[in-house]
Amino acid sequence: MADVPAFPVPTMPAPPVGVVGLGQLGGSLAAALVAAGREVGGWDVDPAAREAAAARGVRITQEFTGVVVLAVPLPAMTTALEGLAIDPAATVTDLGSVKVPVLETLGAAFGGRFVGGHPMCGTERSGHAATDPALFAGARWALCLEPGTELPRWLRVAEIALAVGAEVVPVTAAEHDDAVAAISHVPHLLAAALAAAAADAGPLALALAAGSFRDGTRVIGSDPAFVTAMVEGNAAPTAAALARVRAELDRPWPELVATGNAVARRAADRRTVRVPLERAALLALGRAGGAVHRRLAAFVEGWLPDGSA
Ligand SMILES: NC(=O)c1ccc[n+]([C@@H]2O[C@H](COP(=O)([O-])OP(=O)(O)OC[C@H]3O[C@@H](n4cnc5c(N)ncnc54)[C@H](O)[C@@H]3O)[C@@H](O)[C@H]2O)c1
């Protein structure tokens, strides 16, 4: 992580962005980019989603150049571009919640032009009615850097994430899937298990349920098809992460409670770092728990948690 003076990137024309799938995530991204002054085209199989996006300034089209963002449900990822005209020079990215299976199909189809991504935001709502242009502000956005990923294309997608207020976390698809199994996919399963067990406890228990139950089960309202596609699409890492949770539950309760509390009390301080535009250095930032928040000329600027190497 070098220490060099900051200077702005020479202004390059920002490429047009095409968003395929204009539901919660795609509709929100398209709307946020329009608000940021970017040229945005979009497509959705649902005429109502197209109409809602058009009302927010998205140009409805089936022809895409620049950066194409796939924001469709995971099962539709491999087929959604069929029938659309995609410029052979376009960069293709996606917002899917699981990265290895998407990399296996879209990576095979587009090679180094494909950059897998996953913004860590969204709610239990779905569809275009859940569009929120502020959805990405302050969110982490995992962006995959595989050995074959073309770095200039990775940067183009990173700049889209930065333009809507997100911070970019460089990862590999496999590292991403292991990490999100622990912090997203297992919590979805635990929320379902908590809710089912509370329902078994009877109406009195549900009537008394308050803050901790509400917080622990917030995501049970998510579309079951979305959650199922996510956990089944990341089955092995999710099973491994669930086994770790089961092992934790077997610890003596005072020890378990104290260990969990220690995680909550970890220092939240950050220090700013400059990272060269090079795969190993970028991935090291992500692995250390850091993120990119700004693009400079030959560097990106980001932060690391205090105390990290
Ligand atoms: N919801 C979340 O919290 C969340 C968070 C991060 C990432 N993601 C990922 O983002 C993607 C989209 O999720 P979402 O929550 O926006 O879903 P959503 O259901 O709100 O929207 C999906 C949209 O895709 C459209 N669509 C379906 N098939 C299509 C096709 N073949 N061509 C064009 N459009 C098509 C649907 O009509 C719908 O408008 C998923 O891959 C999901 O894994 C979701």
The ligand as an SDF file (V2000), in Angstrom:
LIG
                    3D

 44 48  0  0  0  0  0  0  0  0999 V2000
  -32.8880   -8.4550   -3.1800 N   0  0  0  0  0  0  0  0  0  0  0  0
  -31.7280   -8.3740   -2.5880 C   0  0  0  0  0  0  0  0  0  0  0  0
  -31.6410   -8.1030   -1.3900 O   0  0  0  0  0  0  0  0  0  0  0  0
  -30.4740   -8.5620   -3.3990 C   0  0  0  0  0  0  0  0  0  0  0  0
  -29.2600   -8.0570   -2.9040 C   0  0  0  0  0  0  0  0  0  0  0  0
  -28.1100   -8.1720   -3.6600 C   0  0  0  0  0  0  0  0  0  0  0  0
  -28.1590   -8.8450   -4.8900 C   0  0  0  0  0  0  0  0  0  0  0  0
  -29.3300   -9.3530   -5.3410 N   0  0  0  0  0  0  0  0  0  0  0  0
  -29.3230  -10.0370   -6.6430 C   0  0  0  0  0  0  0  0  0  0  0  0
  -29.8030   -9.1060   -7.6040 O   0  0  0  0  0  0  0  0  0  0  0  0
  -30.5070   -9.7980   -8.6220 C   0  0  0  0  0  0  0  0  0  0  0  0
  -31.8780   -9.1530   -8.7660 C   0  0  0  0  0  0  0  0  0  0  0  0
  -32.5470   -9.2420   -7.5170 O   0  0  0  0  0  0  0  0  0  0  0  0
  -33.7930   -8.3040   -7.1900 P   0  0  0  0  0  0  0  0  0  0  0  0
  -33.9810   -8.3660   -5.7210 O   0  0  0  0  0  0  0  0  0  0  0  0
  -33.6420   -6.9960   -7.8670 O   0  0  0  0  0  0  0  0  0  0  0  0
  -34.9690   -9.1290   -7.8850 O   0  0  0  0  0  0  0  0  0  0  0  0
  -36.3840   -8.5490   -8.3640 P   0  0  0  0  0  0  0  0  0  0  0  0
  -37.2910   -9.7320   -8.4000 O   0  0  0  0  0  0  0  0  0  0  0  0
  -36.7740   -7.3640   -7.5770 O   0  0  0  0  0  0  0  0  0  0  0  0
  -36.0940   -8.0690   -9.8710 O   0  0  0  0  0  0  0  0  0  0  0  0
  -35.7110   -8.9320  -10.8980 C   0  0  0  0  0  0  0  0  0  0  0  0
  -36.2160   -8.3390  -12.2170 C   0  0  0  0  0  0  0  0  0  0  0  0
  -35.6970   -9.1230  -13.2870 O   0  0  0  0  0  0  0  0  0  0  0  0
  -36.7250   -9.2530  -14.2670 C   0  0  0  0  0  0  0  0  0  0  0  0
  -36.4320  -10.4180  -15.0900 N   0  0  0  0  0  0  0  0  0  0  0  0
  -36.5990  -11.7330  -14.7920 C   0  0  0  0  0  0  0  0  0  0  0  0
  -36.1550  -12.4850  -15.8070 N   0  0  0  0  0  0  0  0  0  0  0  0
  -35.7010  -11.6280  -16.7630 C   0  0  0  0  0  0  0  0  0  0  0  0
  -35.1250  -11.8040  -18.0560 C   0  0  0  0  0  0  0  0  0  0  0  0
  -34.9130  -13.0110  -18.5570 N   0  0  0  0  0  0  0  0  0  0  0  0
  -34.7810  -10.6940  -18.7620 N   0  0  0  0  0  0  0  0  0  0  0  0
  -35.0020   -9.4520  -18.2660 C   0  0  0  0  0  0  0  0  0  0  0  0
  -35.5640   -9.2290  -17.0560 N   0  0  0  0  0  0  0  0  0  0  0  0
  -35.8910  -10.3040  -16.3150 C   0  0  0  0  0  0  0  0  0  0  0  0
  -38.0140   -9.3440  -13.4650 C   0  0  0  0  0  0  0  0  0  0  0  0
  -39.1380   -9.0270  -14.2610 O   0  0  0  0  0  0  0  0  0  0  0  0
  -37.7410   -8.3390  -12.3450 C   0  0  0  0  0  0  0  0  0  0  0  0
  -38.1880   -7.0290  -12.7050 O   0  0  0  0  0  0  0  0  0  0  0  0
  -30.5690  -11.2720   -8.2100 C   0  0  0  0  0  0  0  0  0  0  0  0
  -29.6090  -11.9950   -8.9570 O   0  0  0  0  0  0  0  0  0  0  0  0
  -30.2110  -11.2590   -6.7470 C   0  0  0  0  0  0  0  0  0  0  0  0
  -29.4920  -12.4370   -6.3770 O   0  0  0  0  0  0  0  0  0  0  0  0
  -30.4990   -9.2080   -4.6380 C   0  0  0  0  0  0  0  0  0  0  0  0
  1  2  1  0
  2  3  2  0
  2  4  1  0
  4  5  1  0
  4 44  2  0
  5  6  2  0
  6  7  1  0
  7  8  2  0
  8  9  1  0
  8 44  1  0
  9 10  1  0
  9 42  1  0
 10 11  1  0
 11 12  1  0
 11 40  1  0
 12 13  1  0
 13 14  1  0
 14 15  2  0
 14 16  1  0
 14 17  1  0
 17 18  1  0
 18 19  2  0
 18 20  1  0
 18 21  1  0
 21 22  1  0
 22 23  1  0
 23 24  1  0
 23 38  1  0
 24 25  1  0
 25 26  1  0
 25 36  1  0
 26 27  1  0
 26 35  1  0
 27 28  2  0
 28 29  1  0
 29 30  1  0
 29 35  2  0
 30 31  1  0
 30 32  2  0
 32 33  1  0
 33 34  2  0
 34 35  1  0
 36 37  1  0
 36 38  1  0
 38 39  1  0
 40 41  1  0
 40 42  1  0
 42 43  1  0
M  CHG  2   8   1  16  -1
M  END
$$$$
